[in-house]
Amino acid sequence: MYACVDLGSNSFHLLIARWHDGAHEIVERFSEKVQLGEGLSQNCTINADAFQRGLVCLEAFALAMERYPIKYLWVVGTNALRVAENSQDFINQAKSRGFAVDVVTGLEEAALVYAGVTSAIPKDDQVRLVIDIGGGSTELIVGKGPVQLQAHSLPIGCVSWRDRWFSTRLENKDLLRKQLTMAADDAEQVFAQVADQLARTPWAEVFASSGTAKMLSAICSHKYPSAAGSTLVDFDVLAKLESDIIETTLNPGRTLPGLKNSRKELLLPGWAVLTGFMKVHQINKLHFSPAALREGMLHYMVKARDLNDSPLRVLRAS
């Protein structure tokens, strides 16, 4: 059995799977909102509270794994552990708890995301754009079938954008709308940096993975069921949600169908980042992909097993 541990800037994830007859069977999934990247964009360190939340989560993961005969384990750290000045302290503490962390580069993270997303869609030669909005970085990949044609990792994520634009609570509707517009415009500027490069490889469809895309696709499908499928984000629908998002933020008692309470604080930055991305790249519709980095990790773990090597070396050789 395999265990994939993804130490993201927003959430930690544990995927336990069984490989049989050339396909994987997911046995268990665990996710915990740790927010290791909280405040990281301001002070370049993992703060004490986030550090402790991360260790507690790893201890819970260790207990969960004890229930299964895990033979292969891979632990990957992403943006927060790439950029934090005290990341080695966390890595050392994780190792003492049985988790040897491989910190991947942004482009290696992109490769894992692409492998994960393409594992759950038809095996064909369609050219697709994949976006994964994480807590501290966003990966963009254009690929044809299993082959990556280009990849980018950008310093923008739902946690870092929350800290950058929404660290102070605003009670005035007009001021909050202005702030939200500025955050989306700022996101546009980030994504515009790679717009010309991406445009050189035209794609037929777009897939988005991870929590922000999942949250917004669920809200879109509840608010406008006739306009968007359950895994679809329509740009016009997303734009119409702006007022609902503002009202939900200003009124803690208001519910927004499709929105989980655990994601509420990331609603404003998530909307701003995804809106900025879709606008600058002129994307009208994208599909949410339930498969993401963890499934990509599993893909490389199986390749490494066949080669009797480590998944990180196999990833870097690809």
N, C-alpha and C positions, 0 to 999 in steps of 0.2 A: 504494500500500500504506500501511497505517496501523501506527503503533507507539504503544502505550499504556504508560506507565511509572507505576507506583503505588509511591510511597515511603511504605510503612507503618511503623508503630512497631515491628513485629516483623520483617516480611519486605519486601524490595523485589521487585517483579514487573515483568516485561516481556512484553507481549503483542503479537505481530506478526500482522496479519490482512490479508486481501484482501476487498474488498467487490465483490460481483458479483451482478447481477440481483436486487437488493433483499435480499440475505442476506450474512452475513459467513462467511468461511472462515478458521479459525485456522491460521496457517502455523507459528508457533513460540510456545512459552511458556517463560519462564525465571523461576525464583524463587530468591532467596538469603536465608537467615536472617541479617539484618544486626543486628537488635535495636537500632535507633536510639533507642528509648525506654528502654533499659536504665538503671535508676537515676534516671530523669527525675522520678519522683514524689517522690524525696527531695531532689534538689539543683537541679531546674528547668533543668538544662543537659544538652546532649548531651555525654557524656564522650568523652575523646580516642580511646579504642579504638573506640567505636561510630562516631564521626565518621570515622575512617580506614576502617573496614569499609564504611561507606556510599560513600565515594569510590572505593574499590577495586571495589565492585560496579558503580557507574556506569561505570567504565572498561571493565569486562567487558561491560556492556550495549552500550556504544558499539561495541565490536569485533563483537558479534553483529549489530548493526544494519547494519554495513557490508556484510554479505552480501546485503542486500536493497535494492531500489529504494524506500526509504521516502519517501513524499511528504508525509504528514501525521504529525506527532509531537505528543503531548500528555503532559506530565509533571505529575502531581498529588502534592502533599504532604498528609498527613493529621495525626493528633493530635500526634505528636512535633514536627512543624514548626509546629504551631499554638501550642504551649505553651512550647517551649524558649526560654530567654533568648538563646541563641546561634544560633537557627535561621537568622538572616540570614547568619551566617558560612558555614553549610553551603550555603545557597541560592546565595551568591556563588561558592563553590567548584564547585558543580554547574554553574552557568552557564558557568564557564570551561572546562568539559568538554563543553559543547554541550547541556546540559539546563536549559532555562528553566522553573523550577518554579512552578506555580500552587498556592498553599496554599489549600485549600478549608475552609469552615466545617464544623462537625459536621452541620448540616442539608443542606448541599450534598453532603457525603459520603453522607448517607442517600439523597438523590435518585439519586446514581450507583449505589449498591448496589441500590436498588429497580429501576432501569432494567435493570441487569445481570441480576438474578434473574428478572424477568418476561420477559426476552428468551428464556429457556430453558424456559418452562412454557406450557401452552395459553393461547391468546388468548381469554379469556372474561371475564365480569363477576363472577367469584368474588372474594369479599373474603378477603384473605390478610394474615397478619402475617409480616413478614420481620425477622430478626435477623442482624446481622453483628458477631461478637465479634472485635475487632481486638486489637492489642497494647496500646493505651492508651485506647481508647474503644470503646463499643458503640453501634451505631445500631439503632433500632427503627422500623419503618415499617408502617403499615396502609394498604392500598390496595385499590382495586377495579379489576381489569383494569389498564390503564396509568396510572390516576389515583391519586396519593397522597391519602389522606384525613387522615393525620396522621403526623408524624415526630418522633423524639426522638434526641438524642445524649447519652449518659451517660458520665461519667468512670470507666469500669471496663473493663479489658482483661486479657488473659492475662499480659502482661509486667508491667503495673503491679500486678496481683494477686499475681504471684510475688514481686515486690520488697516488697510490703506484708506478705505473710503467710508466705512461705517462703524468705526470704533466709538464714535460719539452718538448717542441716541438723539434723534431729532423728533420733536413732537408736532411740528408744523408740516402740513401736507405739501404745501408748495415748496418748502425748503427741501423736503425729502425727495420730491420729484426731481428737483434740480440736481440734487446729489446723485440720484440714480442715473440721470442722464449723463452727468459728468463721468461717472464710473464706467458707463457703457462706451462713451466716447474715448476714454482712456484705454479701454480694452481694444477698441478698434485700432488705435495707434500701435498697440503691441502686435496684433495679428497682421496689420498692414506691412510689417517688416518682412514677412515671407510671402505676401500675396502674389508678387510677380513670379517668384520661383514656383509656387504651387500651380499657378495658371498655365505653366508650360506643360503640365501633364494633366490634360482634361479628364475629369472623372465622371462616371455615370450616376453614382449615388454616394450618399454620405452616411456613415455610422458613427454614433457617439456612445462611449462606454463610461462607466463609473457613476458616482452618486449624483452629481449635478444633472446629468442627462436623464437619469432615472427619475429624479424628483420632478423635473420640468415636463417630461413626457407624461408622467402620471397626472399632473395638474392640468395639462392641456387636454388630455383625454376625458377628464371629469368635467371640465368647464365647457368644452365644445366637442361632444362625442361625435357629432355628425361631420366635423371638419378634420378631426385627427384620429388616427387609429390609436390603439392602446400603447403602441411603442413608437409613435410618430410625433415629432415636434415640427409644427408648421410655423413659419416665421410670422405670418399675419396673426395667427392665434397667440403666439408669444407676445407680440406687440400689444394685443388687446388685453393681456393679463396685467399690464403695468399698473392700472388703477387698483385691481384686486390685490396685487402684491403690496402696494403702498398701504391700502386699508388694513390688510392683515398685519402688517408691521406695526402700524399705529395703534391697533386695537388688539391687545393680547388675548382677549376672549373670543375673537373671531376665528372661525375655522375656514380653511380653504381645502375643499375636497381634493384628495390626492397627496396632500402635504402632511408628512409625518412631523410630529412635534420635535423630534431629534434633529430635523433638518431646517427648522424654521429660521434659525439665526443665519443660515447660509442662503436664504431665499433671495435677498437683495443682491449680494455679490454673484451668486450663481446665475441669476437672470441677466445681470450686467455683462458677465463674461460671455455667456452663450449668445446673447443678443449682439454684442460687438463682433464676435466671430462670424455669425451668420450674415450680418450686414456687410462686413468688409469683403467677404468672399462670395457675396450675392447668392446665398444658399436659401432656397425657399422651404425645403423639407429635409429632415434628417431622421434616421431610424435610431432608436435606442438599442444598444447591444447588451444583453445580460452577461455575455462573456467578455472578460477583460484581461488584465495583467495576470491574474492567478491562473487562468486557463493557459495563457502563454507560457508561464513558468512550468506548468505540467508538460506542455509540449516539449520544452527543452530538457526537462528532467528525463523523459522517456528516451530522447535522442542520446543523452549523456549515458544512460544505462546501457543502451545498445553499443555505445563506443567505449564503455568502461572508463568514462572520464567524468569531470565535474561539469554541471550545467553551466556555470559561469564561463568556463573555457570554451565550451561548445557554443555558447551565445556569442562570445567575442570572436570566434572563428568563422561565424556565419556571414 
